[in-house]
Amino acid sequence: MRHRFAIAILITLFTGTVCVAADEDPYLWLEEVESEKALTWAKERSDADTAVIEKVPEFAEIHTRLLEIYNSRDRIPAPGFRGAWIYNFWQDADHVRGVWRRTFLDEFVKDQPAWEIVLDLDALAEAEGENWVWSEVNCLGPDYRHCMIGLSRGGADATVVREFDTVSKEFVDGGFTVPEAKHQIDWMNENTLWVATDFGEGSLTTSGYPRIAKQWQRGTPLNDATTIFEASIDDVFAFAYSSHTPEARYDLVNLTPEFFRGTSYLRLGGRLVKIDIPEDAQMQGFFKNHMLVSLRTDWTVAGATYPQDALLAIGLDDFLKGNRDFEVLFEPSERVALDQVQSTRNHLVYTTLDNVHSRLYRLSPEENGWTKEEIELPGIGTVRLNQRGSSDSFFSDSTDDFFFTYTDFVTPTSLYLVGNEGETKRVKSSPEWFDATGMSVAQYQATSKDGTEIPYFVFMPKGFEADGANPTVVYAYGGFEVSRLPRYSGADGASWVARGGVYVLANIRGGGEFGPKWHQAAMQEKHQNNFDDLIAVAEDLIERKITSPKHLGIMGGSQGGLLVGGAFVQRPDLFNAVACAVPLLDMKRYNKLLAGASWMAEYGNPDTDDWDYIKLWSPYQNLEKNADYPEVFFWTNTRDDRVHPAHARKMVARMSEMGHKVYYYENTEGGHAAGANLNARAYTDALEFAYLWMKLR
């Protein structure tokens, strides 16, 4: 639970039909990421197209406002428990790259806490002449002195990882250092690391991730590290790690042959013992000498059947002796799914999604079972038990303190502290970035092509009338079992809804809003459901006269970029604007580009008979010269080493060749995100909103 599994990192990855064979593709040269020809093309297109969008009347005002919002000192500093300290990584106008800082809990809860800076990334970047972007930090408890800090050049997934001492507040001279690559690194003890990285030729899988896990002793060369496990080159990745709990340390190896399928091994006495659970089950960690497992399919074992999406617990010693009598800690229902699982010193904490609304529970192990209590929330919104994309934990491992955030469309995000005695207190709240007076939110359902009911939220501005003339944008993702939930967004509210636009969040299949079944309903040969669901929501909005095709836009990034790319190609009559970000689009070649091979469990293998269904919805291969497409805005990043920028590049080049007007922006840094820093993010987001106003007003 506390270990950041590599699968959780990769989940955020994304992957996108001109009926033309790959060897006939005239735009393969755009796959050469940093070739002079490709970069010149990208710069010329970006300069010309962004100049047009920057002239949209709304752009300058939105850009200024987003800079204010993103760089505000009044934002909630996301806390991370590390022993007695609360750590936080912070960026603002004075700290563009950011500072890593810390304080104590009693100080943190104050309105203006006093912070001690541990590492200044702006100063480090200047001193070393590198465009460092903060990636992650992994510290060894219980004292959290020894840390491995990952730094990315320009925001790429590949990082340089260096040992840092939080007492001296310096990088350790002669300490552990791992060269730039995509890795999975964890502490065994203060003198030993588990390392899965690029060890040279043959050490990576076809997906570009490590396949060899090693044990590395302090003071020895990385090349002399001891191999613990080797995966096949056709697997996605393998890594070793330690799960540190107050009771024990558990050393494990994980093999992931494909997304949502894998095998875990417990290292006992120098040998690897397979943890005998279903390959698609997820290890949720260890708590009070119990092993925790969640299920993605029904599991029948020892005469009992445990349902899909259940959370199970069993004593580890009993399990290793052959006992399979699990305790069911959570059992799902039709529209109630398991969401997040975490732990404090003495409690398990988990959230569920009840028709896409969060509920929060705390479990305590007792002699005769587990006691459960529900923690009251301020509304029917969204709870997060950690900051997305952060390795900092909202949960203490030495006390029963923990944080959670609560938010909904019109309620600024608030941070709550639950104390040792169970008392809940709001300790921080984000500013109100727009006046929500008169705004309203409704949840509707659309009927997809196969009859499935698809829920979606409509966030409406003050004075809304269902007259079919409202500028409306639909955001959706629908992949990798990732749930998209209601949240307060100063950017969406101030840039769109407060200006009179309608914002729609669609909970389409492929996500995790209703558990694994919702995801599995849009995988591989069922992926067309992903597009059908979004189209159904669009049609339902039109039928309700919330909007009309002239005023309707869609937006999505990564997998969401594939989604909106496929939707406008299939139904160009429905949309007048499409914001397609860091997308997958060429699904004939996606598995040959960067991390694409790791996503074949999601989409299928285009080099096999799977192409028979992929070719029906792959956007790049289905483009038609005579179609009346909306004027799409595509954007991507040169430094995105997850989803190849060629997806967007080639789509723009091909559509332009066919005579379709499109807009394009390629940022030279930022990785698989809207920018390497808050200022870059504000610019990209302002372009996106200005484009939507240009097309939908």
Secondary structure, DSSP 8 states (H G I E B T S, - for coil): --S--HHHHHHT------S--GGG-TTGGGGSTT-HHHHHHHHHHHHHHHHHHHTSHHHHHHHHHHHHHHT-TTS----EEETTEEEEEEEETTEEEEEEEEEEHHHHTSSS---EEEEEHHHHHHHHT--EEEEEEEE-TTTT-EEEEEEEETT-S-EEEEEEETTTTEE-TT--EEEEE--EEEEEETTEEEEES--STT-B-TTSSB-EEEEEETTS-GGG-EEEEE--TTSSEEEEEEEE-SS-EEEEEEEEEETTEEEEEEEETTEEEE--S-TT-EEEEEETTEEEEE-SS-EEETTEEE-TT-EEEEEHHHHHTT----EEEE--BTTEEEEEEEE-SS-EEEEEEESS-EEEEEEEEETTEEEEEEE--SSSSEEESS-TT----SB-SSSS-EEEEEE-SSS--EEEEE-TTS-EEEEEE----S--TT-EEEEEEEE-TTS-EEEEEEEE-TT---SS---EEEE----TT--------HHHHHHTGGGT-EEEEE--TTSSTT-HHHHHTTSGGGTHHHHHHHHHHHHHHHHTTS--GGGEEEEEETHHHHHHHHHHHH-GGG-SEEEEES----TTTGGGSGGGGGGHHHH--TTTTTHHHHTTT-TGGG--TT------EEEEETT-SSS-THHHHHHHHHHHHTT---EEEEESS-SSSS-SSHHHHHHHHHHHHHHHHHHH-
